[in-house]
Every structure is written in structure tokens, then in C-alpha cells.
């Protein structure tokens, strides 16, 4: 990638978000060896990642999918809405067809499986910094074609997951993580009554009869990890 623009060195600023300290520290060491690259921030949960992206305006945000507080897919949606110039690279252990579809629908333009990272992380950051998509070698053409086919086939159909609002998805994650309504209200800065309203809507929309059903829904839809 040509880092020279108008005679000056163009610094690529990168935000890392993963709840495993060793993963973030390893990525930082690897990426900061690249000339002109700077890790401008690190986050251990999705909510902090969104706040840091809004404050720091990184060129690229590298997000794990399974993070506490706010999962990587929801964090991606919020970062892309608040900072369209920030490209998102989803960095995950998983590569299911369903997850690939969710990642693209959330607005990420890069997808990298963690086991492929040593070989592809530099190329992935380089591509996204130039606003080009990057797909892990293990995200095959077959998966991409299946995603496009399924999206076209389901156009206009409403699923429980897509029917949830952003705040309802947030409440669903916190409920699935075992948070009580009072704690959720404090974290979100709303009243307990408002949380209970969102909770009722979530359970109705996903067809849940108990919190255990919400947990199963959250795992199935990659809102939390199993």
C-alpha cells in the first residue's frame, strides 16, 4: 500500500477489540512493526470498542465476534453508522456460512479466521486501510455465493433477529450474559421499567418462554459465544 500522500507519511490508525489480553497484545506487537501503522486504542468489550471508535476515528477496527457487553456484530453496526470511514475487520475463531452472512450484513468488509492470522493479518489491514474488502482464504467463493443467494431469496422476509431493534439486541445480549434488569438499566442509563419493556419485546419476538430460551437464541445468532 502506498503510504505517501501529498508528500507526507499517512499513518494507518488501528483499533483492536478482543476480550483476550494476549490476543490484543500479540496483534499490537505484530502490527506496530509495520512502518506507518499505529495501534491507537485497545478495548476488551464491544461497548468500549464503539466508544473508542467514535472518539479516536481509526482507519481500521479489528473486532472479535464474541465479546462481553456488546458482541462484535452489534459493535460493527454501530461503528459503521457512527464512523462510515472506519473499516471493520471481523477477527474470529468461527467461519460458518451463517456468521459470514451476519458479518457482511453488519457492514464489515473484512473477515479473518484467527488461525489464518499469521499469514493474512497484514494483508487484511492493508486492504481495509485502502477501503478494499478482504476475505480470509478459508472464506471460500462458495460461502460468498451462498450468502448472496440466500440474501436474495430471503429479501423482504422478516426474521426474529432482524426484527429486533439495536437496543433490543443489546438487552438480549446482557440478559443472555446473566445480567439483572437493575444492572442493565444502570449500564444503559435507562429506567428498570424501560429495560423490562425491552425484555418483554425480546422474548416475544424470539419466541422465548424463559431466559434460557434467550440464551439459546443468543448463542444460535452469534450474539454471545457458547
MDAnalysis code that builds the backbone (N, CA, C; Angstrom):
import MDAnalysis as mda
import numpy as np

u = mda.Universe.empty(678, n_residues=226, atom_resindex=np.repeat(np.arange(226), 3), trajectory=True)
u.add_TopologyAttr("name", ["N", "CA", "C"] * 226)
u.add_TopologyAttr("resid", np.arange(1, 227))
u.add_TopologyAttr("resname", ["UNK", "UNK", "UNK", "UNK", "UNK", "UNK", "UNK", "UNK", "UNK", "UNK", "UNK", "UNK", "UNK", "UNK", "UNK", "UNK", "UNK", "UNK", "UNK", "UNK", "UNK", "UNK", "UNK", "UNK", "UNK", "UNK", "UNK", "UNK", "UNK", "UNK", "UNK", "UNK", "UNK", "UNK", "UNK", "UNK", "UNK", "UNK", "UNK", "UNK", "UNK", "UNK", "UNK", "UNK", "UNK", "UNK", "UNK", "UNK", "UNK", "UNK", "UNK", "UNK", "UNK", "UNK", "UNK", "UNK", "UNK", "UNK", "UNK", "UNK", "UNK", "UNK", "UNK", "UNK", "UNK", "UNK", "UNK", "UNK", "UNK", "UNK", "UNK", "UNK", "UNK", "UNK", "UNK", "UNK", "UNK", "UNK", "UNK", "UNK", "UNK", "UNK", "UNK", "UNK", "UNK", "UNK", "UNK", "UNK", "UNK", "UNK", "UNK", "UNK", "UNK", "UNK", "UNK", "UNK", "UNK", "UNK", "UNK", "UNK", "UNK", "UNK", "UNK", "UNK", "UNK", "UNK", "UNK", "UNK", "UNK", "UNK", "UNK", "UNK", "UNK", "UNK", "UNK", "UNK", "UNK", "UNK", "UNK", "UNK", "UNK", "UNK", "UNK", "UNK", "UNK", "UNK", "UNK", "UNK", "UNK", "UNK", "UNK", "UNK", "UNK", "UNK", "UNK", "UNK", "UNK", "UNK", "UNK", "UNK", "UNK", "UNK", "UNK", "UNK", "UNK", "UNK", "UNK", "UNK", "UNK", "UNK", "UNK", "UNK", "UNK", "UNK", "UNK", "UNK", "UNK", "UNK", "UNK", "UNK", "UNK", "UNK", "UNK", "UNK", "UNK", "UNK", "UNK", "UNK", "UNK", "UNK", "UNK", "UNK", "UNK", "UNK", "UNK", "UNK", "UNK", "UNK", "UNK", "UNK", "UNK", "UNK", "UNK", "UNK", "UNK", "UNK", "UNK", "UNK", "UNK", "UNK", "UNK", "UNK", "UNK", "UNK", "UNK", "UNK", "UNK", "UNK", "UNK", "UNK", "UNK", "UNK", "UNK", "UNK", "UNK", "UNK", "UNK", "UNK", "UNK", "UNK", "UNK", "UNK", "UNK", "UNK", "UNK", "UNK", "UNK", "UNK", "UNK", "UNK", "UNK", "UNK", "UNK", "UNK", "UNK", "UNK"])
u.atoms.positions = np.array([
    [0.849, -1.200, 0.000],
    [0.000, 0.000, 0.000],
    [0.873, 1.234, 0.000],
    [0.550, 2.204, -0.827],
    [1.295, 3.442, -0.898],
    [0.887, 4.338, 0.263],
    [1.821, 4.560, 1.188],
    [1.508, 5.361, 2.358],
    [1.796, 6.845, 2.152],
    [2.317, 7.199, 0.993],
    [2.673, 8.594, 0.759],
    [1.531, 9.325, 0.077],
    [1.064, 10.376, 0.711],
    [0.021, 11.207, 0.118],
    [0.430, 12.665, 0.261],
    [0.457, 13.334, -0.853],
    [0.810, 14.752, -0.856],
    [2.123, 15.011, -0.130],
    [3.074, 14.063, -0.311],
    [4.401, 14.284, 0.233],
    [4.521, 14.005, 1.718],
    [3.492, 13.487, 2.374],
    [3.584, 13.213, 3.808],
    [3.263, 11.754, 4.071],
    [3.798, 11.237, 5.183],
    [3.532, 9.862, 5.555],
    [2.137, 9.756, 6.142],
    [1.333, 8.904, 5.564],
    [-0.049, 8.736, 6.012],
    [-0.101, 7.600, 7.025],
    [-0.364, 7.916, 8.276],
    [-0.385, 6.914, 9.334],
    [-1.710, 6.154, 9.297],
    [-1.630, 4.841, 9.328],
    [-2.811, 3.998, 9.424],
    [-3.079, 3.731, 10.898],
    [-4.231, 4.182, 11.381],
    [-4.571, 4.068, 12.791],
    [-5.531, 2.900, 12.982],
    [-5.193, 2.029, 13.927],
    [-5.908, 0.759, 14.092],
    [-6.425, 0.635, 15.520],
    [-7.678, 0.228, 15.642],
    [-8.284, -0.063, 16.939],
    [-8.439, -1.573, 17.066],
    [-8.006, -2.128, 18.200],
    [-8.110, -3.559, 18.460],
    [-9.146, -3.819, 19.546],
    [-10.047, -4.756, 19.318],
    [-11.057, -5.097, 20.314],
    [-11.174, -6.615, 20.431],
    [-10.762, -7.128, 21.579],
    [-10.826, -8.563, 21.864],
    [-10.772, -8.715, 23.375],
    [-11.567, -9.607, 23.932],
    [-11.570, -9.727, 25.391],
    [-10.420, -10.574, 25.929],
    [-9.582, -11.084, 25.052],
    [-8.387, -11.824, 25.477],
    [-7.161, -10.908, 25.376],
    [-6.593, -10.583, 26.521],
    [-5.449, -9.665, 26.546],
    [-4.297, -10.154, 25.687],
    [-4.034, -11.444, 25.728],
    [-2.886, -11.973, 24.995],
    [-3.060, -11.816, 23.487],
    [-4.309, -11.906, 23.010],
    [-4.577, -11.726, 21.579],
    [-4.319, -10.277, 21.175],
    [-4.854, -9.333, 21.972],
    [-4.643, -7.911, 21.655],
    [-3.169, -7.547, 21.695],
    [-2.473, -8.002, 22.720],
    [-1.056, -7.640, 22.847],
    [-0.232, -8.232, 21.708],
    [-0.556, -9.469, 21.326],
    [0.153, -10.083, 20.205],
    [-0.087, -9.344, 18.904],
    [-1.341, -8.939, 18.665],
    [-1.655, -8.179, 17.455],
    [-0.960, -6.829, 17.463],
    [-0.955, -6.165, 18.616],
    [-0.293, -4.862, 18.697],
    [1.184, -4.976, 18.321],
    [1.868, -5.948, 18.886],
    [3.287, -6.118, 18.594],
    [3.517, -6.380, 17.113],
    [2.642, -7.210, 16.532],
    [2.798, -7.547, 15.116],
    [2.527, -6.343, 14.221],
    [1.431, -5.635, 14.487],
    [1.018, -4.545, 13.601],
    [1.914, -3.325, 13.717],
    [2.390, -3.041, 14.909],
    [3.210, -1.833, 15.083],
    [4.622, -1.988, 14.534],
    [4.956, -3.180, 14.048],
    [6.223, -3.350, 13.337],
    [6.119, -2.863, 11.894],
    [4.894, -2.635, 11.436],
    [4.694, -2.155, 10.072],
    [4.914, -0.646, 10.017],
    [5.756, -0.169, 9.120],
    [6.017, 1.277, 9.014],
    [4.736, 2.057, 8.742],
    [4.514, 3.108, 9.504],
    [3.357, 3.960, 9.279],
    [2.074, 3.453, 9.905],
    [2.137, 2.353, 10.665],
    [0.949, 1.819, 11.325],
    [1.004, 2.110, 12.813],
    [-0.150, 2.444, 13.386],
    [-0.221, 2.778, 14.804],
    [-1.489, 2.163, 15.407],
    [-1.338, 1.432, 16.494],
    [-2.496, 0.956, 17.243],
    [-2.916, 2.088, 18.174],
    [-4.031, 2.725, 17.852],
    [-4.446, 3.925, 18.585],
    [-5.281, 3.605, 19.814],
    [-5.731, 2.340, 19.953],
    [-6.527, 2.002, 21.121],
    [-6.799, 0.518, 21.212],
    [-7.102, 0.061, 22.429],
    [-7.461, -1.332, 22.677],
    [-8.716, -1.373, 23.543],
    [-9.609, -2.306, 23.238],
    [-10.837, -2.461, 24.007],
    [-11.035, -3.925, 24.354],
    [-11.612, -4.173, 25.534],
    [-11.860, -5.543, 25.985],
    [-13.316, -5.963, 25.796],
    [-14.179, -5.024, 25.411],
    [-15.582, -5.369, 25.185],
    [-16.130, -4.514, 24.053],
    [-17.272, -4.927, 23.523],
    [-17.831, -4.258, 22.359],
    [-18.283, -2.843, 22.613],
    [-18.828, -2.590, 23.795],
    [-19.307, -1.247, 24.093],
    [-18.149, -0.237, 24.118],
    [-17.051, -0.635, 24.753],
    [-15.878, 0.238, 24.789],
    [-15.308, 0.436, 23.396],
    [-15.345, -0.615, 22.585],
    [-14.842, -0.509, 21.214],
    [-15.609, 0.551, 20.432],
    [-16.929, 0.573, 20.582],
    [-17.746, 1.577, 19.884],
    [-17.389, 2.975, 20.374],
    [-17.285, 3.144, 21.676],
    [-16.952, 4.457, 22.239],
    [-15.587, 4.925, 21.757],
    [-14.599, 4.016, 21.727],
    [-13.253, 4.392, 21.287],
    [-13.224, 4.701, 19.801],
    [-14.001, 3.949, 19.010],
    [-14.054, 4.228, 17.569],
    [-14.621, 5.614, 17.309],
    [-15.656, 5.977, 18.061],
    [-16.258, 7.296, 17.887],
    [-15.296, 8.399, 18.308],
    [-14.520, 8.157, 19.360],
    [-13.609, 9.184, 19.876],
    [-12.307, 9.272, 19.077],
    [-11.796, 8.122, 18.620],
    [-10.466, 8.084, 18.001],
    [-10.492, 8.063, 16.476],
    [-11.621, 7.725, 15.882],
    [-11.771, 7.662, 14.423],
    [-10.644, 6.875, 13.759],
    [-10.485, 5.609, 14.111],
    [-9.434, 4.803, 13.480],
    [-9.741, 4.533, 12.018],
    [-8.719, 4.211, 11.264],
    [-8.917, 3.813, 9.869],
    [-9.507, 2.406, 9.791],
    [-9.030, 1.540, 10.688],
    [-9.479, 0.145, 10.699],
    [-9.744, -0.278, 12.140],
    [-10.876, -0.931, 12.368],
    [-11.178, -1.530, 13.669],
    [-11.174, -3.046, 13.502],
    [-10.383, -3.716, 14.323],
    [-10.300, -5.179, 14.290],
    [-11.103, -5.703, 15.470],
    [-12.212, -6.385, 15.204],
    [-13.143, -6.786, 16.249],
    [-13.331, -8.302, 16.302],
    [-13.259, -8.845, 17.512],
    [-13.672, -10.231, 17.725],
    [-15.200, -10.263, 17.682],
    [-15.761, -11.420, 17.408],
    [-17.224, -11.545, 17.397],
    [-17.764, -11.695, 18.811],
    [-17.188, -12.623, 19.573],
    [-17.686, -12.917, 20.914],
    [-16.989, -12.036, 21.938],
    [-17.629, -10.910, 22.274],
    [-17.104, -10.009, 23.291],
    [-18.197, -9.707, 24.298],
    [-17.840, -9.457, 25.556],
    [-18.855, -9.096, 26.556],
    [-19.439, -7.712, 26.301],
    [-20.547, -7.429, 26.987],
    [-21.231, -6.135, 26.937],
    [-21.949, -5.898, 25.609],
    [-21.212, -6.045, 24.502],
    [-21.784, -5.827, 23.168],
    [-20.989, -6.691, 22.211],
    [-21.655, -7.606, 21.511],
    [-20.921, -8.510, 20.630],
    [-20.354, -7.778, 19.417],
    [-19.428, -8.440, 18.732],
    [-18.740, -7.801, 17.625],
    [-19.629, -7.409, 16.466],
    [-20.697, -8.174, 16.218],
    [-21.608, -7.828, 15.125],
    [-22.355, -6.536, 15.422],
    [-22.875, -6.417, 16.649],
    [-23.593, -5.192, 17.008],
    [-22.622, -4.012, 17.074],
    [-21.409, -4.250, 17.577],
    [-20.401, -3.192, 17.611],
    [-20.068, -2.724, 16.196],
    [-19.990, -3.666, 15.269],
    [-19.727, -3.315, 13.870],
    [-20.820, -2.404, 13.323],
    [-22.071, -2.759, 13.564],
    [-23.190, -1.934, 13.088],
    [-23.059, -0.504, 13.610],
    [-22.752, -0.374, 14.880],
    [-22.700, 0.958, 15.490],
    [-21.492, 1.761, 15.016],
    [-20.362, 1.092, 14.869],
    [-19.166, 1.792, 14.381],
    [-19.389, 2.270, 12.951],
    [-19.938, 1.414, 12.109],
    [-20.156, 1.792, 10.719],
    [-21.183, 2.915, 10.601],
    [-22.160, 2.937, 11.510],
    [-23.157, 4.011, 11.483],
    [-22.555, 5.330, 11.959],
    [-21.726, 5.268, 12.987],
    [-21.154, 6.489, 13.557],
    [-19.931, 6.980, 12.785],
    [-19.141, 6.038, 12.252],
    [-17.902, 6.385, 11.554],
    [-17.816, 5.602, 10.246],
    [-18.530, 6.026, 9.216],
    [-18.528, 5.272, 7.956],
    [-17.146, 5.114, 7.336],
    [-16.222, 6.023, 7.655],
    [-14.878, 5.931, 7.079],
    [-14.039, 4.864, 7.762],
    [-14.464, 4.391, 8.916],
    [-13.738, 3.338, 9.619],
    [-14.149, 1.982, 9.065],
    [-13.188, 1.254, 8.526],
    [-13.457, -0.090, 8.020],
    [-13.335, -1.086, 9.174],
    [-14.127, -2.135, 9.131],
    [-14.132, -3.134, 10.197],
    [-13.648, -4.482, 9.658],
    [-12.661, -5.034, 10.355],
    [-12.186, -6.388, 10.087],
    [-12.664, -7.273, 11.230],
    [-13.543, -8.218, 10.933],
    [-14.006, -9.160, 11.950],
    [-12.974, -10.282, 12.057],
    [-12.547, -10.527, 13.278],
    [-11.434, -11.431, 13.584],
    [-11.961, -12.490, 14.534],
    [-12.176, -13.706, 14.028],
    [-12.935, -14.684, 14.796],
    [-12.372, -16.089, 14.661],
    [-12.764, -16.947, 15.588],
    [-12.383, -18.359, 15.524],
    [-13.319, -19.142, 14.611],
    [-14.441, -18.546, 14.236],
    [-15.501, -19.280, 13.547],
    [-15.606, -18.880, 12.073],
    [-16.145, -19.774, 11.267],
    [-16.268, -19.489, 9.838],
    [-17.530, -20.106, 9.244],
    [-18.584, -20.166, 10.015],
    [-19.821, -20.738, 9.500],
    [-20.425, -19.822, 8.444],
    [-21.190, -20.418, 7.544],
    [-21.850, -19.645, 6.488],
    [-22.785, -18.601, 7.088],
    [-23.494, -18.989, 8.154],
    [-24.425, -18.064, 8.807],
    [-23.692, -16.854, 9.374],
    [-22.543, -17.092, 9.992],
    [-21.787, -15.992, 10.583],
    [-21.216, -15.070, 9.510],
    [-20.736, -15.641, 8.416],
    [-20.234, -14.823, 7.308],
    [-21.326, -13.872, 6.831],
    [-22.543, -14.396, 6.681],
    [-23.662, -13.568, 6.245],
    [-23.935, -12.447, 7.233],
    [-23.910, -12.761, 8.524],
    [-24.155, -11.753, 9.559],
    [-23.089, -10.668, 9.530],
    [-21.848, -11.073, 9.330],
    [-20.729, -10.116, 9.305],
    [-20.906, -9.118, 8.178],
    [-21.186, -9.596, 6.987],
    [-21.348, -8.695, 5.850],
    [-22.563, -7.797, 6.035],
    [-23.654, -8.380, 6.536],
    [-24.869, -7.597, 6.740],
    [-24.650, -6.496, 7.773],
    [-23.775, -6.729, 8.731],
    [-23.490, -5.726, 9.764],
    [-22.662, -4.564, 9.239],
    [-22.012, -4.752, 8.089],
    [-21.248, -3.653, 7.498],
    [-19.752, -3.846, 7.472],
    [-19.270, -4.977, 7.998],
    [-17.824, -5.241, 7.925],
    [-17.446, -5.571, 6.490],
    [-16.221, -5.190, 6.115],
    [-15.762, -5.507, 4.755],
    [-14.565, -6.448, 4.784],
    [-14.216, -6.928, 5.989],
    [-13.130, -7.879, 6.109],
    [-13.490, -8.976, 7.083],
    [-13.019, -10.198, 6.799],
    [-13.330, -11.351, 7.628],
    [-12.080, -12.217, 7.669],
    [-11.563, -12.438, 8.880],
    [-10.340, -13.221, 9.020],
    [-10.499, -14.219, 10.156],
    [-10.227, -15.480, 9.856],
    [-10.247, -16.525, 10.871],
    [-8.936, -16.463, 11.653],
    [-9.014, -16.549, 12.972],
    [-7.827, -16.350, 13.812],
    [-6.695, -17.309, 13.469],
    [-7.032, -18.519, 13.082],
    [-5.970, -19.476, 12.746],
    [-5.210, -19.076, 11.486],
    [-5.797, -18.190, 10.679],
    [-5.132, -17.697, 9.472],
    [-4.356, -16.411, 9.716],
    [-4.481, -15.849, 10.907],
    [-3.929, -14.517, 11.181],
    [-2.450, -14.365, 10.868],
    [-1.586, -15.299, 11.255],
    [-0.154, -15.081, 10.984],
    [0.159, -14.850, 9.514],
    [-0.648, -15.455, 8.646],
    [-0.374, -15.352, 7.207],
    [-1.093, -14.175, 6.550],
    [-2.199, -13.720, 7.125],
    [-3.050, -12.786, 6.406],
    [-3.362, -11.470, 7.121],
    [-3.008, -11.316, 8.377],
    [-3.436, -10.121, 9.100],
    [-2.870, -8.844, 8.494],
    [-1.628, -8.866, 8.059],
    [-1.030, -7.668, 7.455],
    [-1.759, -7.311, 6.164],
    [-1.976, -8.324, 5.329],
    [-2.678, -8.087, 4.059],
    [-4.097, -7.593, 4.312],
    [-4.732, -8.121, 5.350],
    [-6.103, -7.713, 5.657],
    [-6.161, -6.245, 6.062],
    [-5.293, -5.828, 6.970],
    [-5.270, -4.429, 7.405],
    [-4.933, -3.514, 6.232],
    [-3.984, -3.941, 5.429],
    [-3.563, -3.148, 4.274],
    [-4.729, -2.931, 3.307],
    [-5.485, -3.997, 3.045],
    [-6.619, -3.893, 2.127],
    [-7.698, -2.972, 2.688],
    [-8.055, -3.159, 3.938],
    [-9.119, -2.343, 4.513],
    [-8.708, -0.888, 4.656],
    [-7.446, -0.636, 4.955],
    [-6.977, 0.748, 5.059],
    [-7.104, 1.470, 3.722],
    [-7.064, 0.693, 2.636],
    [-7.249, 1.257, 1.292],
    [-8.714, 1.155, 0.851],
    [-9.608, 0.828, 1.802],
    [-11.052, 0.692, 1.547],
    [-11.344, -0.378, 0.508],
    [-10.564, -1.462, 0.609],
    [-10.801, -2.626, -0.237],
    [-11.225, -3.794, 0.657],
    [-12.119, -4.662, 0.191],
    [-12.548, -5.796, 1.016],
    [-11.440, -6.829, 1.155],
    [-11.517, -7.593, 2.227],
    [-10.576, -8.701, 2.416],
    [-11.326, -9.885, 3.001],
    [-11.151, -11.046, 2.389],
    [-11.762, -12.275, 2.877],
    [-10.661, -13.279, 3.170],
    [-10.744, -13.901, 4.319],
    [-9.797, -14.951, 4.666],
    [-9.805, -16.014, 3.583],
    [-8.660, -16.651, 3.383],
    [-8.570, -17.712, 2.379],
    [-9.572, -18.818, 2.653],
    [-9.955, -18.977, 3.921],
    [-10.876, -20.045, 4.288],
    [-12.338, -19.637, 4.109],
    [-12.571, -18.355, 3.847],
    [-13.933, -17.924, 3.491],
    [-14.023, -18.053, 1.978],
    [-14.458, -19.159, 1.525],
    [-14.357, -19.534, 0.117],
    [-15.391, -18.839, -0.753],
    [-15.156, -18.938, -2.055],
    [-16.103, -18.381, -3.014],
    [-17.475, -19.036, -2.857],
    [-17.483, -20.294, -2.470],
    [-18.754, -20.988, -2.263],
    [-19.575, -20.337, -1.157],
    [-18.924, -19.924, -0.059],
    [-19.627, -19.270, 1.041],
    [-20.181, -17.922, 0.602],
    [-19.383, -17.183, -0.137],
    [-19.831, -15.875, -0.592],
    [-21.028, -16.012, -1.531],
    [-20.948, -16.967, -2.458],
    [-22.056, -17.178, -3.384],
    [-23.319, -17.629, -2.635],
    [-23.136, -18.489, -1.635],
    [-24.282, -18.954, -0.854],
    [-24.912, -17.799, -0.089],
    [-24.076, -16.916, 0.432],
    [-24.587, -15.751, 1.154],
    [-25.427, -14.868, 0.234],
    [-24.897, -14.574, -0.938],
    [-25.625, -13.717, -1.870],
    [-26.921, -14.381, -2.329],
    [-26.881, -15.672, -2.541],
    [-28.077, -16.406, -2.960],
    [-29.142, -16.387, -1.862],
    [-28.697, -16.645, -0.626],
    [-29.647, -16.688, 0.481],
    [-30.229, -15.313, 0.781],
    [-29.392, -14.287, 0.661],
    [-29.880, -12.934, 0.907],
    [-30.944, -12.566, -0.123],
    [-30.702, -12.925, -1.368],
    [-31.672, -12.609, -2.423],
    [-32.965, -13.383, -2.205],
    [-32.835, -14.654, -1.799],
    [-34.021, -15.489, -1.606],
    [-34.866, -15.017, -0.443],
    [-34.198, -14.447, 0.558],
    [-34.937, -14.047, 1.755],
    [-35.284, -12.565, 1.767],
    [-35.055, -11.875, 0.640],
    [-35.365, -10.444, 0.589],
    [-36.829, -10.218, 0.915],
    [-37.080, -9.305, 1.807],
    [-38.433, -8.985, 2.190],
    [-38.982, -9.843, 3.306],
    [-38.266, -10.929, 3.651],
    [-38.722, -11.764, 4.748],
    [-38.204, -11.205, 6.052],
    [-39.015, -11.247, 7.090],
    [-38.655, -10.740, 8.405],
    [-38.292, -11.901, 9.308],
    [-37.116, -11.875, 9.895],
    [-36.736, -12.886, 10.881],
    [-36.754, -12.254, 12.249],
    [-36.797, -13.090, 13.277],
    [-36.809, -12.557, 14.646],
    [-35.559, -11.737, 14.908],
    [-34.405, -12.203, 14.380],
    [-33.159, -11.495, 14.654],
    [-33.167, -10.101, 14.033],
    [-33.552, -10.007, 12.754],
    [-33.551, -8.704, 12.094],
    [-34.654, -7.813, 12.632],
    [-35.718, -8.433, 13.199],
    [-36.825, -7.644, 13.713],
    [-36.475, -6.954, 15.025],
    [-35.485, -7.466, 15.740],
    [-35.070, -6.817, 16.978],
    [-34.439, -5.469, 16.667],
    [-34.754, -4.465, 17.481],
    [-34.087, -3.184, 17.335],
    [-32.678, -3.278, 17.898],
    [-31.857, -2.260, 17.635],
    [-30.488, -2.252, 18.163],
    [-30.488, -2.339, 19.681],
    [-31.374, -1.595, 20.329],
    [-31.421, -1.630, 21.785],
    [-31.913, -2.984, 22.290],
    [-32.854, -3.596, 21.568],
    [-33.336, -4.916, 21.969],
    [-32.246, -5.965, 21.824],
    [-31.429, -5.881, 20.768],
    [-30.312, -6.811, 20.622],
    [-29.328, -6.634, 21.778],
    [-29.129, -5.382, 22.174],
    [-28.229, -5.073, 23.290],
    [-28.769, -5.680, 24.588],
    [-30.050, -5.497, 24.828],
    [-30.668, -6.054, 26.035],
    [-30.636, -7.577, 25.982],
    [-30.870, -8.153, 24.807],
    [-30.827, -9.609, 24.661],
    [-29.463, -10.150, 25.044],
    [-28.397, -9.469, 24.612],
    [-27.059, -9.931, 24.968],
    [-26.832, -9.866, 26.467],
    [-27.199, -8.751, 27.073],
    [-26.970, -8.588, 28.506],
    [-27.802, -9.590, 29.310],
    [-29.021, -9.856, 28.883],
    [-29.834, -10.875, 29.544],
    [-29.164, -12.249, 29.422],
    [-28.682, -12.550, 28.228],
    [-28.040, -13.840, 27.998],
    [-26.745, -13.977, 28.795],
    [-26.109, -12.847, 29.102],
    [-24.894, -12.861, 29.919],
    [-25.207, -12.968, 31.408],
    [-26.504, -13.027, 31.742],
    [-26.890, -13.205, 33.134],
    [-27.096, -11.921, 33.914],
    [-27.183, -10.782, 33.211],
    [-27.377, -9.506, 33.898],
    [-28.830, -9.364, 34.359],
    [-29.019, -8.769, 35.510],
    [-30.360, -8.491, 36.015],
    [-30.853, -7.152, 35.472],
    [-32.154, -6.972, 35.501],
    [-32.749, -5.757, 34.934],
    [-32.162, -4.495, 35.553],
    [-31.951, -4.503, 36.853],
    [-31.410, -3.320, 37.535],
    [-30.009, -2.999, 37.033],
    [-29.194, -4.035, 36.843],
    [-27.830, -3.844, 36.350],
    [-27.853, -3.348, 34.909],
    [-28.743, -3.924, 34.090],
    [-28.859, -3.499, 32.686],
    [-29.280, -2.034, 32.615],
    [-30.239, -1.660, 33.453],
    [-30.706, -0.268, 33.470],
    [-29.563, 0.682, 33.795],
    [-28.739, 0.304, 34.765],
    [-27.604, 1.156, 35.138],
    [-26.598, 1.271, 33.995],
    [-26.305, 0.154, 33.351],
    [-25.320, 0.149, 32.266],
    [-25.796, 0.963, 31.060],
    [-27.093, 0.902, 30.796],
    [-27.629, 1.580, 29.616],
    [-28.124, 2.998, 29.915],
    [-28.184, 3.352, 31.183],
    [-28.642, 4.690, 31.551],
    [-30.120, 4.898, 31.330],
    [-30.903, 3.837, 31.555],
    [-32.352, 3.930, 31.399],
    [-33.011, 3.407, 32.668],
    [-34.325, 3.493, 32.728],
    [-35.043, 3.015, 33.908],
    [-35.229, 1.502, 33.846],
    [-35.456, 0.909, 35.020],
    [-35.726, -0.523, 35.082],
    [-37.001, -0.841, 34.295],
    [-37.991, 0.042, 34.342],
    [-39.236, -0.162, 33.601],
    [-38.957, -0.246, 32.102],
    [-38.062, 0.613, 31.615],
    [-37.709, 0.586, 30.191],
    [-37.030, -0.728, 29.837],
    [-36.144, -1.190, 30.701],
    [-35.474, -2.475, 30.466],
    [-36.502, -3.599, 30.408],
    [-37.459, -3.578, 31.326],
    [-38.481, -4.622, 31.343],
    [-39.328, -4.593, 30.070],
    [-39.557, -3.393, 29.543],
    [-40.299, -3.281, 28.282],
    [-39.508, -3.919, 27.145],
    [-38.209, -3.614, 27.092],
    [-37.353, -4.204, 26.058],
    [-37.258, -5.719, 26.234],
    [-37.157, -6.141, 27.489],
    [-37.067, -7.580, 27.769],
    [-38.317, -8.307, 27.270],
    [-39.464, -7.750, 27.527],
    [-40.705, -8.367, 27.074],
    [-40.756, -8.429, 25.550],
    [-40.294, -7.358, 24.895],
    [-40.291, -7.332, 23.432],
    [-39.351, -8.386, 22.864],
    [-38.176, -8.517, 23.476],
    [-37.211, -9.522, 23.024],
    [-37.810, -10.917, 23.124],
    [-38.383, -11.215, 24.286],
    [-38.907, -12.565, 24.498],
    [-40.074, -12.861, 23.565],
    [-40.872, -11.842, 23.293],
    [-41.992, -12.035, 22.369],
    [-41.491, -12.274, 20.944],
    [-40.534, -11.466, 20.502],
    [-40.067, -11.543, 19.119],
    [-39.277, -12.821, 18.829],
    [-38.531, -13.315, 19.814],
    [-37.732, -14.523, 19.571],
    [-38.456, -15.785, 20.026],
    [-39.680, -15.604, 20.530],
    [-40.464, -16.750, 20.960],
    [-39.909, -17.428, 22.190],
    [-39.345, -16.641, 23.103],
    [-38.721, -17.187, 24.310],
    [-39.727, -17.252, 25.456],
    [-39.726, -18.389, 26.157],
    [-40.574, -18.520, 27.322],
    [-39.816, -18.344, 28.613],
    [-38.476, -18.270, 28.491],
    [-37.622, -18.129, 29.661],
    [-36.294, -17.514, 29.248],
    [-35.496, -17.134, 30.238],
    [-34.167, -16.590, 29.944],
    [-33.292, -17.653, 29.280],
    [-33.510, -18.913, 29.645],
    [-32.746, -19.992, 28.993],
    [-32.980, -19.981, 27.485],
    [-34.211, -19.680, 27.066],
    [-34.511, -19.585, 25.635],
    [-33.789, -18.405, 25.003],
    [-33.674, -17.309, 25.742],
    [-32.936, -16.139, 25.248],
    [-31.470, -16.486, 25.081],
    [-30.914, -17.241, 26.033],
    [-29.515, -17.663, 25.935],
    [-29.308, -18.514, 24.690],
    [-30.200, -19.479, 24.466],
    [-30.071, -20.330, 23.281],
    [-30.174, -19.507, 21.999],
    [-31.096, -18.572, 21.975],
    [-31.236, -17.681, 20.814],
    [-29.953, -16.883, 20.594],
    [-29.386, -16.343, 21.681],
    [-28.186, -15.516, 21.586],
    [-26.995, -16.315, 21.074],
    [-26.864, -17.549, 21.527],
    [-25.772, -18.407, 21.047],
    [-25.979, -18.748, 19.580],
    [-27.208, -19.106, 19.221],
    [-27.513, -19.508, 17.842],
    [-27.267, -18.382, 16.848],
    [-27.484, -17.137, 17.286],
    [-27.337, -15.985, 16.402],
    [-26.029, -15.228, 16.613],
    [-25.092, -15.879, 17.308],
    [-23.735, -15.329, 17.486],
    [-23.734, -14.018, 18.252],
    [-24.725, -13.802, 19.114],
    [-24.744, -12.619, 19.973],
    [-23.809, -12.833, 21.148],
    [-23.758, -14.072, 21.658],
    [-22.770, -14.464, 22.649],
    [-22.181, -15.783, 22.179],
    [-21.048, -16.179, 22.781],
    [-20.455, -17.464, 22.441],
    [-20.937, -18.519, 23.420],
    [-20.940, -19.749, 22.960],
    [-21.397, -20.855, 23.809],
    [-20.400, -21.116, 24.924],
])
